[in-house]
């Protein structure tokens, strides 16, 4: 399982630990990933994803999973999230 957010594409970054004596050693900054089940209003079911805490706040801010995926770039989404996005679009087109 990769350490990458399925919605935003956020992954590990590298940097330095800096001591009081200003010695630098390499380290990794890992994203704050959480396993969550997001409810889709269009699909009437939950979707399990591994997303960062910042992405979870963004989903809430945009008004839910459906609205977030509608605005999200396809290049940032994982394959599973792309499948859900296309499925939501297909169901919405059939309802219209």
C-alpha positions as CSV (number, residue, x, y, z in Angstrom):
1,X,0.0,0.0,0.0
2,X,1.6,3.3,-1.1
3,X,1.7,6.3,1.2
4,X,-0.2,8.5,-1.2
5,X,-3.6,10.3,-0.9
6,X,-6.1,8.9,-3.3
7,X,-7.8,12.2,-3.8
8,X,-5.1,14.8,-3.8
9,X,-2.0,12.8,-4.8
10,X,-0.1,14.1,-1.7
11,X,2.8,11.8,-0.9
12,X,6.0,11.6,1.2
13,X,8.4,14.6,1.0
14,X,12.0,14.7,2.1
15,X,13.9,17.2,4.1
16,X,16.3,17.6,7.0
17,X,16.3,17.1,10.7
18,X,18.2,20.1,12.1
19,X,19.7,19.8,15.5
20,X,20.5,22.6,17.9
21,X,24.1,22.5,16.7
22,X,22.7,22.8,13.2
23,X,23.7,19.3,12.1
24,X,21.5,18.2,9.2
25,X,20.4,14.6,8.6
26,X,17.9,13.5,6.0
27,X,14.4,12.5,6.9
28,X,11.0,11.9,5.4
29,X,7.8,13.9,6.0
30,X,4.9,11.4,5.6
31,X,1.3,12.6,4.8
32,X,-1.4,12.1,7.5
33,X,-3.3,9.3,5.8
34,X,-6.6,7.9,7.2
35,X,-8.8,5.1,6.1
36,X,-12.3,6.5,5.7
37,X,-15.6,5.6,4.1
38,X,-17.0,8.6,2.2
39,X,-20.8,8.6,1.4
40,X,-21.7,9.3,-2.2
41,X,-25.2,10.9,-2.6
42,X,-25.5,9.9,-6.2
43,X,-24.4,6.3,-5.8
44,X,-26.3,5.8,-2.4
45,X,-23.4,3.9,-0.9
46,X,-20.1,4.4,0.8
47,X,-16.7,4.4,-0.9
48,X,-13.6,3.3,1.1
49,X,-10.5,5.4,0.5
50,X,-7.2,6.2,2.0
51,X,-7.0,10.0,2.1
52,X,-5.1,12.7,3.9
53,X,-6.6,14.8,6.7
54,X,-6.3,17.9,4.5
55,X,-8.3,16.1,1.7
56,X,-11.0,15.1,4.2
57,X,-11.4,18.8,5.2
58,X,-11.5,19.7,1.5
59,X,-14.2,17.2,0.7
60,X,-16.3,18.6,3.6
61,X,-15.7,22.2,2.4
62,X,-16.8,21.5,-1.2
63,X,-20.0,19.8,-0.1
64,X,-19.3,16.1,-0.2
65,X,-17.5,13.4,-2.3
66,X,-19.6,14.0,-5.5
67,X,-18.8,17.8,-5.6
68,X,-15.1,17.2,-4.8
69,X,-14.7,14.6,-7.6
70,X,-16.5,16.8,-10.1
71,X,-13.9,19.6,-9.6
72,X,-10.9,17.4,-9.1
73,X,-8.2,16.9,-11.9
74,X,-8.0,13.4,-13.3
75,X,-4.2,13.5,-13.0
76,X,-4.3,13.8,-9.2
77,X,-6.8,11.1,-8.6
78,X,-5.9,7.4,-8.1
79,X,-7.4,4.7,-10.3
80,X,-10.0,3.8,-7.7
81,X,-11.1,7.4,-7.3
82,X,-11.2,7.8,-11.1
83,X,-13.5,4.8,-11.3
84,X,-15.8,6.3,-8.7
85,X,-15.8,9.7,-10.5
86,X,-16.8,8.1,-13.9
87,X,-19.5,6.0,-12.2
88,X,-21.0,9.1,-10.5
89,X,-20.9,11.0,-13.9
90,X,-22.6,8.1,-15.6
91,X,-25.4,7.9,-13.0
92,X,-25.9,11.7,-13.1
93,X,-26.2,11.6,-16.9
94,X,-28.7,8.8,-16.7
95,X,-30.8,10.7,-14.2
96,X,-30.8,13.9,-16.3
